[in-house]
Amino acid sequence: MEGTQLERLFNVHEAAEVFRNSHYTVRAWIREGRLKAVKLGRLVRIEQSEIQRMVAEGRTK
């Protein structure tokens, strides 16, 4: 995959730190569909672009 750059993936706790919220809130946003996440086996990850989208929209409270 020449020329392809992979995006950073955040775990729920890292995303919670960025949003200055609890990991429970981040998980609720994922359940509600407000925040898109990728499930890798048992792991849940959030793409950096998705975090940036939420911050830009001001939907972090």
C-alpha distances in whole Angstrom, upper triangle without the diagonal:
4,6,6,9,10,14,17,19,22,25,28,30,28,28,31,32,30,32,35,36,36,34,36,36,32,32,35,32,30,32,34,30,31,28,24,23,21,22,20,23,26,24,24,22,22,19,20,20,23,25,25,26,29,30,30,32,34,34,34,38
4,6,9,11,15,18,20,24,26,30,32,29,29,33,33,31,33,36,37,38,35,38,37,34,34,37,34,32,35,36,33,33,29,27,25,23,25,23,26,29,27,27,24,24,21,21,21,24,26,25,27,30,31,30,33,35,35,35,39
4,6,10,13,16,19,22,25,29,30,27,27,31,31,29,31,34,35,36,34,37,36,32,33,35,33,30,34,34,31,31,28,25,24,23,25,24,27,29,27,26,23,22,19,19,18,22,23,23,24,27,28,27,30,32,33,33,37
4,6,10,13,15,19,22,25,27,24,24,28,28,26,28,31,32,33,31,33,32,29,29,32,29,27,30,31,28,27,24,21,21,19,21,20,24,26,23,23,19,19,15,16,15,18,20,20,21,24,25,25,27,29,30,30,34
4,7,10,12,16,19,22,24,21,21,24,24,22,25,28,29,30,28,30,30,26,27,29,27,25,28,29,26,25,22,20,19,17,20,19,22,24,21,20,17,16,13,13,13,16,17,17,19,22,22,22,25,27,27,27,31
4,7,9,13,16,19,21,18,18,22,22,20,22,25,26,27,24,27,26,23,23,26,24,22,25,26,23,23,19,17,15,14,16,15,19,21,18,17,13,13,10,10,11,14,15,16,17,20,21,21,23,25,25,25,28
4,6,10,13,16,18,15,14,18,18,16,18,22,22,23,21,24,23,19,21,23,21,19,22,23,21,20,16,14,13,12,15,15,19,20,16,15,11,10,7,7,8,10,12,12,14,16,17,18,20,22,22,21,25
4,7,10,13,14,11,11,15,15,14,16,19,20,20,18,21,21,17,19,21,19,18,21,23,20,19,16,14,12,12,14,14,18,18,15,13,9,8,6,6,9,11,10,12,14,16,16,18,20,21,21,19,23
4,7,10,12,9,9,13,14,13,15,17,18,18,15,18,18,14,15,18,17,15,18,20,18,17,13,12,9,9,11,11,14,15,11,9,6,5,5,6,9,10,10,12,14,15,16,18,20,20,20,18,21
4,7,8,6,6,9,10,10,12,14,14,14,12,15,15,11,13,16,15,13,17,18,17,16,12,12,9,10,12,12,15,14,11,9,5,5,6,7,10,10,9,12,14,14,14,17,19,19,18,16,19
4,6,5,6,9,10,11,12,14,14,12,10,12,13,10,11,14,14,12,15,17,17,16,13,12,9,10,10,11,13,12,8,6,5,6,9,10,14,12,11,14,16,15,16,20,21,20,19,16,19
4,6,5,6,9,10,10,12,10,9,6,9,10,7,7,11,11,10,12,15,15,14,11,12,9,11,11,13,15,12,9,7,7,7,11,12,15,12,11,15,16,14,15,19,19,18,16,14,16
4,5,5,6,9,10,10,9,8,5,9,10,8,10,13,13,13,16,18,18,17,14,15,13,14,15,16,17,15,12,10,10,10,13,13,17,15,13,16,18,16,16,20,21,19,18,14,16
4,5,5,7,9,10,10,10,8,12,12,10,12,15,15,14,17,19,19,17,14,15,13,14,15,16,18,17,13,11,10,9,11,11,14,13,10,13,16,14,14,18,19,18,17,14,16
4,5,5,6,8,9,9,8,11,10,7,10,13,11,11,15,16,15,14,11,12,11,13,15,16,19,17,14,11,9,7,9,9,12,10,7,10,12,11,11,14,16,15,13,11,13
4,5,5,6,5,5,5,8,8,6,9,11,11,12,15,16,16,14,12,14,13,16,17,19,21,18,15,13,12,11,13,13,15,13,10,13,15,12,12,16,16,15,13,10,11
4,5,5,6,8,8,12,11,10,13,15,14,16,19,20,19,17,15,17,16,18,20,21,23,21,18,15,14,13,14,13,16,15,11,13,16,14,12,16,17,15,15,11,13
4,6,8,10,11,14,12,10,14,16,14,15,19,19,18,16,13,15,15,18,20,21,24,22,19,16,14,12,13,10,13,12,8,10,12,11,9,13,14,13,13,9,12
4,5,8,10,12,10,8,12,13,12,13,17,17,16,13,12,14,15,18,20,22,24,23,19,16,15,12,14,12,14,12,8,10,12,9,8,11,12,10,9,6,8
4,7,9,12,10,10,14,15,14,16,19,19,19,16,15,18,18,21,22,24,26,24,21,18,17,15,17,15,17,16,12,14,15,13,11,15,15,12,12,8,9
4,7,8,6,7,11,11,11,13,16,16,17,14,14,17,17,20,21,23,25,22,20,17,16,15,17,16,18,16,13,15,16,13,12,16,16,13,12,8,8
4,5,5,7,9,10,11,13,15,16,17,15,14,17,16,19,19,22,23,20,18,15,15,15,18,18,20,17,15,17,19,15,15,19,19,17,14,11,11
4,5,5,6,9,10,11,12,14,15,14,13,15,13,16,16,18,19,16,14,12,12,12,16,16,18,16,14,17,18,15,16,20,20,18,15,12,13
4,5,5,6,9,10,11,12,14,14,13,15,14,17,17,19,20,17,15,13,14,14,18,19,21,18,16,19,20,16,18,21,20,19,16,13,13
4,5,5,6,9,10,10,12,11,11,14,14,17,17,20,21,19,17,14,15,14,17,18,19,16,14,17,17,13,15,18,17,15,12,10,9
4,5,5,6,9,10,11,9,8,10,10,13,14,17,19,16,14,11,11,10,13,14,15,12,11,14,14,11,13,16,16,14,12,9,10
4,5,5,6,9,10,10,9,10,9,12,12,15,16,14,12,9,11,11,14,16,17,14,13,17,17,14,16,19,18,18,14,13,14
4,5,5,6,9,9,9,11,12,15,15,18,19,17,16,13,14,13,17,18,19,15,15,18,17,14,17,19,18,17,13,12,12
4,5,5,6,5,5,8,10,13,15,18,20,18,16,13,13,11,14,15,16,12,12,15,13,11,13,16,14,14,10,10,11
4,5,5,6,5,6,7,10,11,14,16,15,13,10,10,9,12,14,15,11,12,15,14,12,15,17,16,16,13,12,14
4,5,8,8,9,9,12,12,16,17,15,15,12,13,13,16,18,18,15,15,19,17,15,18,21,19,19,15,15,16
4,6,8,9,11,14,15,19,20,19,18,15,16,14,17,19,18,15,15,18,16,14,17,19,17,17,13,14,14
4,5,6,9,12,14,17,19,18,17,14,14,12,14,16,16,12,13,16,14,12,16,17,15,16,13,14,15
4,7,10,13,16,19,21,20,19,15,14,12,14,15,14,10,11,13,11,9,12,14,11,12,9,10,12
4,6,10,13,16,19,18,15,12,11,8,10,11,11,7,8,11,9,8,11,13,12,13,10,10,13
4,7,10,13,16,16,14,10,9,7,8,11,10,7,9,12,10,10,13,15,14,16,13,14,16
4,7,10,12,12,10,7,6,5,7,10,11,8,10,13,13,12,15,17,17,18,16,15,18
4,6,10,10,8,6,5,6,8,12,12,11,13,16,16,16,18,20,20,22,20,19,22
4,6,7,6,5,6,9,11,15,16,14,16,19,19,19,21,24,24,25,22,21,24
4,6,5,6,7,11,12,16,18,16,18,21,21,22,24,26,26,27,25,24,27
4,6,8,10,14,16,19,21,20,21,24,25,25,27,29,29,30,28,27,29
4,7,10,13,16,19,22,20,20,24,24,24,26,29,29,29,26,25,27
4,6,10,13,16,18,17,17,21,21,21,23,26,26,26,24,22,24
4,7,10,13,15,13,14,17,18,17,19,22,22,23,20,19,21
4,7,10,12,10,11,14,15,15,17,19,20,21,19,17,20
4,6,8,7,7,10,11,11,13,16,16,17,15,14,18
4,5,5,7,9,10,11,13,14,16,17,16,16,19
4,5,5,6,9,10,11,12,14,15,15,14,18
4,5,5,6,9,10,10,12,14,14,14,18
4,5,5,6,9,10,11,12,12,12,16
4,5,5,6,9,10,11,10,9,13
4,6,5,6,9,10,11,11,14
4,5,5,6,9,9,10,14
4,5,5,6,6,6,10
4,5,5,6,6,10
4,5,8,9,12
4,5,8,11
4,6,8
4,6
4
